[in-house]
Amino acid sequence: MLKLYNTLTRRKEIFKPLKKKTVGLYTCGPTVYNYAHIGNLRTYLFEDILERTLLRNGYRIKRVMNTTDVGHLTSDADTGEDKMEKGAAREGRTVWDIARFYTKAFFRDIKELNIRKPRHVAPATKFIKEQVALIKRLFKRRYAYETSKAVYFDVSKFKRYTNLSRQKLSGKIAGAREEVIADPEKRNPQDFALWFKLVGRFKNHIMRWPSPWGVGFPGWHIECSAISSALLGQPFDIHTGGVDHIPLHHTNEIAQSEAAYGKPLARFWLHGEFLAIDTKRMGKSEENFITLETVKRKGFPPLAYRYFVLGTHYRKKLNFTWEALGAARRALEKLYGAVETIRGQAAKGNQRKSAFNYQRPSVNRKISGHQLIEKSAFISAQNKFNAALDNDLNTPQALAVLWETVNDTRLSPRAKLPLLLSYDKVLGLGLKTAKKQAAVPASILKLVRARELCRTNKQFTHADALRVKIEGLGYRVEDTSSGPKVLKKR
């Protein structure tokens, strides 16, 4: 029985879809003005585990992800530059080129992390008509109003505005002062933009479309409401994103969607916690971020980062260090070696014969002795893994069950292998093609010994040069308390 923590109610709830066996899932996608950083990617990893867990529970998934290619200002609210135009100015390219380039980069990153690509990818600029139609509907229901600079949602008319964030409206006023200065015609400091006109700071905005309120462009929040309504309907089952979306973006989504249609937007709201670096939140706006490309350049395979992330529950803050990523890489390589050994043993054909059907344990004929013990261990491991995932996607516990299975002496290799591969359909660690570390050539070991001698003699410049040479030959050196460790780069 799958239980998920619902941010809206602040408790774990049994998940049941609105439509039998089909789940409508909306995930907030990237703003494609720069590379995603590994903190962003942590959120997409948790959403991938969610989708895979739903599939393991027998559900069909209709998953939608937007990509924000217009309207997202640098403040996340209604002040600052449009992030797309900021990216274009930074690189001397058009906003359209920026959107295409970073969209491709994002999906390349998630592919390398073995994250399933959503069934529907919806760029905001492809849904302008739907956004305009939704704003019209809000005018008709008297939730929207127009100023000389923009169209706004009137927060004072939506009484459930703070249900998700549980903040007091008065507490949001200080953070909204800059927005009042930007448009003194706003009725309330917290009112957010649905549509920006091409006046003032946006007079020369490049991305523009016609609307009943003049040529302009949509605000950030309206796109997700319009896209989810168009592709999933309302209400749908699950809406996900990062915790930073709770106080503003998701709060505003709920307000405009429920005001427009008079019914809930989504039943479950799931949010992934921050990834920190040096205990500070990782973020592009703070220029405090690491990309997946940086991780790879330092010799770490992307799936080592996936393993690192799965070691902490998605609702807990996670502090990133290179040492912790190194530990995750070593654990993953150890796992690959164990799985390859198990695969080889299972393929030899000299295992003890068993009446136990490992693929369909419920249809076995009468068994006894060690076969009964193995069947019991098999089913127990399977149930423990399912229970971990069904307990709000508890991936640390799921990894613990995986290692228990690897080391369980009651299970033969023929029993272990299908279990581990079935786990990996959710964990996504690439166990099907896992290979253990090959022997290191003597020529590489000679360079490693020379580097170690340089380090002992404090010839650090020469030692660094030897490290670079070793890496150029396809190997990397890890300095540990017990001496250097040499590994093949994946």
ZAMARGU-4260 file (C-alpha; in steps of 0.2 Angstrom, whole numbers, plus 5000, padded with zeros to 4 digits):
<rodrens>
0) 5000/5000/5000 | 5009/5016/4994 | 5009/5030/5006 | 5016/5048/5001 | 5019/5063/5011
5) 5006/5076/5005 | 5013/5094/5008 | 4995/5101/5007 | 4990/5091/5022 | 5007/5089/5031
10) 5005/5070/5033 | 5008/5054/5024 | 4992/5048/5015 | 4987/5032/5006 | 4989/5035/4988
15) 4974/5030/4977 | 4972/5038/4959 | 4957/5047/4953 | 4956/5035/4938 | 4958/5017/4941
20) 4976/5012/4937 | 4980/5028/4928 | 4990/5042/4937 | 4991/5060/4931 | 5008/5067/4936
25) 5014/5085/4933 | 5032/5089/4937 | 5039/5107/4936 | 5053/5107/4923 | 5068/5118/4921
30) 5070/5136/4916 | 5081/5133/4901 | 5092/5149/4902 | 5107/5139/4909 | 5113/5122/4913
35) 5104/5113/4927 | 5114/5111/4942 | 5115/5095/4953 | 5103/5102/4966 | 5090/5104/4952
40) 5094/5087/4946 | 5091/5080/4964 | 5073/5085/4962 | 5071/5076/4945 | 5079/5061/4953
45) 5066/5060/4966 | 5052/5062/4953 | 5060/5048/4943 | 5059/5037/4959 | 5041/5042/4961
50) 5036/5037/4943 | 5046/5021/4944 | 5038/5016/4961 | 5020/5020/4953 | 5025/5008/4939
55) 5030/4995/4951 | 5014/4996/4959 | 5005/4992/4943 | 4999/5010/4938 | 5000/5018/4921
60) 5007/5035/4921 | 5003/5051/4911 | 5017/5062/4916 | 5019/5080/4910 | 5034/5091/4912
65) 5034/5110/4907 | 5050/5119/4901 | 5050/5137/4905 | 5056/5147/4890 | 5048/5163/4894
70) 5041/5174/4909 | 5052/5168/4923 | 5060/5183/4931 | 5076/5183/4941 | 5067/5186/4958
75) 5055/5171/4955 | 5041/5185/4958 | 5037/5200/4947 | 5054/5209/4948 | 5071/5208/4940
80) 5075/5202/4922 | 5068/5189/4912 | 5080/5174/4914 | 5079/5169/4896 | 5084/5187/4890
85) 5098/5187/4904 | 5104/5171/4896 | 5104/5178/4879 | 5113/5193/4884 | 5126/5183/4893
90) 5130/5172/4878 | 5126/5184/4863 | 5113/5173/4856 | 5094/5174/4853 | 5082/5169/4867
95) 5076/5155/4855 | 5094/5148/4853 | 5096/5149/4871 | 5080/5139/4874 | 5084/5126/4862
100) 5102/5124/4868 | 5099/5122/4886 | 5083/5111/4883 | 5094/5099/4874 | 5108/5100/4888
105) 5094/5097/4901 | 5088/5081/4893 | 5106/5075/4890 | 5109/5077/4908 | 5094/5067/4914
110) 5097/5053/4901 | 5115/5051/4909 | 5107/5050/4926 | 5095/5036/4919 | 5080/5047/4923
115) 5065/5043/4912 | 5060/5056/4900 | 5042/5062/4903 | 5029/5057/4891 | 5024/5075/4888
120) 5036/5089/4887 | 5028/5106/4886 | 5037/5122/4882 | 5028/5137/4889 | 5029/5146/4872
125) 5019/5132/4864 | 5005/5135/4876 | 5002/5154/4874 | 4984/5152/4868 | 4980/5142/4883
130) 4988/5154/4895 | 4978/5169/4887 | 4962/5158/4888 | 4965/5155/4907 | 4968/5173/4911
135) 4952/5177/4902 | 4943/5165/4913 | 4950/5173/4928 | 4944/5190/4922 | 4926/5182/4920
140) 4927/5176/4937 | 4933/5192/4944 | 4950/5186/4950 | 4960/5196/4938 | 4963/5215/4935
145) 4973/5226/4924 | 4985/5240/4927 | 4994/5251/4914 | 5009/5239/4916 | 5002/5221/4918
150) 4987/5210/4922 | 4987/5203/4940 | 4978/5190/4951 | 4969/5198/4965 | 4975/5187/4980
155) 4963/5195/4992 | 4948/5187/4983 | 4955/5169/4985 | 4953/5164/5003 | 4963/5148/5003
160) 4979/5157/4996 | 4990/5151/5010 | 4984/5134/5012 | 4999/5126/5004 | 5013/5137/5012
165) 5004/5140/5028 | 5012/5157/5029 | 5002/5173/5035 | 4999/5185/5021 | 5005/5199/5031
170) 5022/5190/5032 | 5023/5191/5013 | 5022/5210/5012 | 5040/5214/5016 | 5046/5203/5002
175) 5033/5211/4990 | 5038/5229/4993 | 5050/5229/4977 | 5035/5223/4967 | 5024/5238/4973
180) 5038/5250/4968 | 5038/5241/4951 | 5019/5244/4949 | 5011/5256/4962 | 4994/5252/4954
185) 4994/5234/4961 | 4979/5232/4973 | 4989/5221/4985 | 5007/5219/4988 | 5006/5200/4986
190) 4996/5200/4969 | 5006/5192/4956 | 5007/5195/4937 | 4997/5184/4924 | 5003/5195/4909
195) 5016/5208/4907 | 5014/5223/4895 | 5028/5230/4884 | 5030/5245/4894 | 5043/5252/4906
200) 5057/5239/4909 | 5049/5227/4897 | 5047/5240/4883 | 5060/5230/4872 | 5056/5213/4878
205) 5060/5201/4863 | 5048/5187/4866 | 5030/5195/4864 | 5013/5189/4859 | 4996/5198/4856
210) 4983/5197/4869 | 4966/5206/4874 | 4977/5217/4886 | 4990/5222/4873 | 5006/5214/4866
215) 5016/5206/4880 | 5021/5190/4888 | 5014/5178/4901 | 5020/5178/4919 | 5029/5163/4926
220) 5015/5155/4936 | 5001/5154/4923 | 5011/5142/4912 | 5010/5127/4924 | 4991/5130/4927
225) 4987/5131/4908 | 4998/5117/4903 | 4992/5105/4917 | 4974/5109/4913 | 4976/5106/4895
230) 4985/5090/4896 | 4979/5082/4912 | 4963/5090/4916 | 4958/5096/4934 | 4960/5089/4946
235) 4974/5077/4943 | 4983/5065/4955 | 5001/5072/4959 | 5010/5088/4957 | 5029/5088/4961
240) 5043/5101/4963 | 5056/5108/4974 | 5053/5115/4991 | 5057/5132/4985 | 5041/5131/4975
245) 5030/5130/4990 | 5029/5148/4996 | 5027/5156/4979 | 5026/5146/4963 | 5015/5132/4968
250) 5004/5143/4980 | 5001/5154/4965 | 4997/5139/4954 | 4984/5133/4966 | 4976/5150/4967
255) 4974/5154/4949 | 4969/5136/4944 | 4956/5134/4958 | 4949/5151/4956 | 4947/5148/4937
260) 4939/5131/4938 | 4932/5130/4956 | 4939/5113/4960 | 4956/5107/4967 | 4971/5107/4955
265) 4980/5092/4962 | 4976/5079/4976 | 4994/5076/4981 | 5008/5089/4982 | 5026/5081/4984
270) 5042/5092/4986 | 5060/5088/4986 | 5072/5096/4998 | 5087/5106/4994 | 5105/5100/4990
275) 5117/5111/4999 | 5136/5114/4996 | 5146/5119/5011 | 5129/5119/5020 | 5123/5133/5009
280) 5108/5130/4997 | 5115/5127/4979 | 5108/5139/4967 | 5112/5147/4950 | 5106/5165/4956
285) 5119/5164/4970 | 5132/5157/4958 | 5135/5143/4970 | 5132/5127/4960 | 5140/5112/4951
290) 5134/5105/4935 | 5134/5087/4930 | 5147/5091/4917 | 5159/5096/4932 | 5155/5080/4940
295) 5160/5070/4925 | 5176/5081/4922 | 5182/5076/4940 | 5180/5058/4935 | 5164/5053/4943
300) 5151/5043/4933 | 5134/5051/4933 | 5126/5036/4941 | 5138/5038/4956 | 5128/5055/4959
305) 5112/5045/4957 | 5118/5033/4970 | 5123/5047/4982 | 5106/5055/4980 | 5097/5039/4984
310) 5106/5037/5000 | 5096/5051/5008 | 5077/5053/5009 | 5070/5065/4996 | 5062/5076/5010
315) 5079/5078/5020 | 5092/5091/5016 | 5107/5084/5008 | 5125/5092/5009 | 5136/5089/4994
320) 5154/5086/4996 | 5167/5078/4984 | 5172/5065/4998 | 5153/5060/5000 | 5152/5058/4981
325) 5168/5048/4981 | 5161/5036/4994 | 5145/5034/4984 | 5156/5030/4969 | 5166/5016/4978
330) 5149/5009/4985 | 5142/5008/4967 | 5158/5000/4960 | 5157/4987/4974 | 5139/4984/4970
335) 5144/4982/4951 | 5157/4969/4956 | 5145/4959/4967 | 5132/4959/4953 | 5144/4953/4940
340) 5150/4939/4951 | 5132/4934/4955 | 5128/4934/4937 | 5143/4923/4932 | 5139/4911/4946
345) 5121/4910/4941 | 5126/4907/4923 | 5137/4892/4927 | 5122/4880/4928 | 5130/4871/4943
350) 5118/4878/4956 | 5108/4867/4967 | 5092/4862/4958 | 5076/4870/4965 | 5057/4869/4961
355) 5056/4887/4966 | 5051/4898/4952 | 5061/4914/4955 | 5051/4924/4942 | 5034/4919/4949
360) 5036/4914/4967 | 5017/4912/4970 | 5015/4897/4957 | 5028/4885/4964 | 5024/4867/4967
365) 5027/4859/4983 | 5045/4862/4989 | 5054/4857/5005 | 5071/4859/5014 | 5083/4872/5008
370) 5071/4876/4994 | 5058/4882/5007 | 5071/4892/5016 | 5076/4901/4999 | 5058/4904/4994
375) 5055/4912/5011 | 5070/4923/5010 | 5066/4928/4992 | 5048/4933/4996 | 5054/4942/5012
380) 5067/4952/5003 | 5054/4957/4989 | 5042/4962/5002 | 5055/4973/5012 | 5060/4982/4996
385) 5042/4986/4992 | 5038/4991/5009 | 5053/5003/5009 | 5047/5012/4993 | 5029/5012/4998
390) 5034/5021/5014 | 5035/5038/5005 | 5049/5033/4993 | 5062/5028/5007 | 5077/5025/4995
395) 5090/5024/5009 | 5080/5009/5016 | 5078/5002/4999 | 5097/5002/4996 | 5099/4994/5013
400) 5088/4980/5007 | 5098/4978/4991 | 5114/4976/5000 | 5105/4963/5012 | 5100/4953/4997
405) 5118/4954/4989 | 5125/4946/5006 | 5110/4934/5010 | 5118/4917/5011 | 5101/4909/5011
410) 5099/4915/4992 | 5108/4906/4978 | 5115/4917/4964 | 5100/4911/4953 | 5088/4919/4966
415) 5098/4934/4969 | 5100/4940/4951 | 5082/4942/4947 | 5079/4951/4964 | 5093/4963/4961
420) 5087/4967/4943 | 5069/4969/4949 | 5075/4982/4962 | 5085/4991/4949 | 5069/4994/4939
425) 5066/5007/4952 | 5083/5012/4958 | 5090/5014/4940 | 5108/5011/4944 | 5112/5001/4928
430) 5114/4984/4936 | 5109/4975/4921 | 5125/4979/4912 | 5136/4981/4928 | 5154/4976/4926
435) 5167/4975/4940 | 5184/4984/4940 | 5196/4976/4928 | 5214/4974/4932 | 5225/4990/4931
440) 5239/4989/4918 | 5257/4988/4925 | 5261/5005/4915 | 5248/5014/4925 | 5253/5007/4941
445) 5271/5013/4937 | 5264/5031/4935 | 5255/5029/4951 | 5270/5024/4961 | 5280/5038/4953
450) 5266/5051/4958 | 5267/5044/4976 | 5285/5046/4977 | 5283/5064/4971 | 5270/5067/4984
455) 5282/5060/4998 | 5296/5072/4992 | 5283/5086/4992 | 5285/5089/4973 | 5267/5093/4971
460) 5267/5101/4954 | 5275/5086/4946 | 5263/5074/4956 | 5248/5084/4949 | 5256/5083/4931
465) 5257/5064/4933 | 5238/5063/4940 | 5233/5072/4924 | 5243/5060/4913 | 5235/5045/4922
470) 5218/5053/4919 | 5222/5055/4901 | 5225/5037/4900 | 5208/5033/4906 | 5211/5030/4925
475) 5209/5040/4940 | 5218/5040/4957 | 5210/5042/4974 | 5221/5046/4989 | 5215/5036/5004
480) 5221/5034/5022 | 5228/5017/5016 | 5237/5024/5001 | 5232/5028/4983 | 5218/5018/4974
485) 5217/5017/4955 | 5201/5015/4946 | 5196/5014/4928 | 5186/5029/4923 | 5168/5025/4918
</rodrens>
